[in-house]
Amino acid sequence: MNELIESFTKRAAEEIRTSRIHYDNYNYPACVSCAQTAVELTLKALLKKFAGDYPRKHDASAELSLAADELPEGLKEKVPRLCFIS
């Protein structure tokens, strides 16, 4: 796996763990922030792996829509939802 993809994936997993801690401590704004960061990192990892590049900004929805044909079949159908979430 590409080092950058691996880094994005590990960082996203850490953001999810941190989000859960914030949730358990009723710190909902921090929980949502960490979850959003995890989504952004995960989408960038997907774009890097399947499209070869990723945006250097927070919102990756436009790039994800453009790269939909390059994603695996199971993800193609989820692109509209992923764009909405991002």
N, C-alpha and C positions, 0 to 999 in steps of 0.2 A: 504494500500500500504506500502511496505517495506520503512523504513526511508531513506535508501540509494538510492533507486529508486526515491523516491520523491525529494531527494536532487539533484540528477543528472538532473531530469526533470526541476526543478526550475532554476538550474544553466544554463541549456541549453537555457531556455526561456530568461533568463537575457542576455546571450551572443547574442542571436538573436536581442533583443532590442538594445543592445550596437552596434551591427554590423550595424543596420539601422541608428543609429546616426552617426557613422563613414561614412557611405555611403552618407548620406545627407550633410556631411561636406567635401566631396570629399577626405576623408582619406581612400583610397581604400586598402592599405596594412593592416591597422588595421581592416577594414571591413572584409576582407578575413580571417584574423587570428581569429577573434571572431566567424565567421561563421564555421570555421573548428573546433574550440573548441566545438561549439554547436553540430556539427555532432558527434564528439567523445563522448561527454556526453550522447547524445541520444542513440547511439549504445550500450554504456555500460549499460544504463538503460534497454534497450531491452534484452541484454544478461543476465543481472541479473534476470530479471523477468521471462524469458522463458527458460533459460539454467541453471540458478542457480548461475552463476559466470560470471566474466568479466575479461579481461586482465588488468594487471597493467602497461600498456604501451599505447602509443598514437594510434597506428594502431590496430584496432580490426577486420580487415577483415578476417584473418585466422580463428579466433574463431567464427566469424559470419558465415562463410561458413560451419564450422563443426556443428554449432547449427541450421542450416537452417531447418532441419526436425522438430525442436521443436517450431518453430515460427508459428503464425497463418497463415492460408491460404493466406490472402491478402498480407502478408509480404514475404512469401517464394519466390514468383515469382520476388520480387524486390531485393533479396539478391545479385545477380551479380552487379546491379547498386549501391547498398549501399556499397559493397566492393570497387568498383571503386572510389566512392566519398570519402570513408574514407582513 
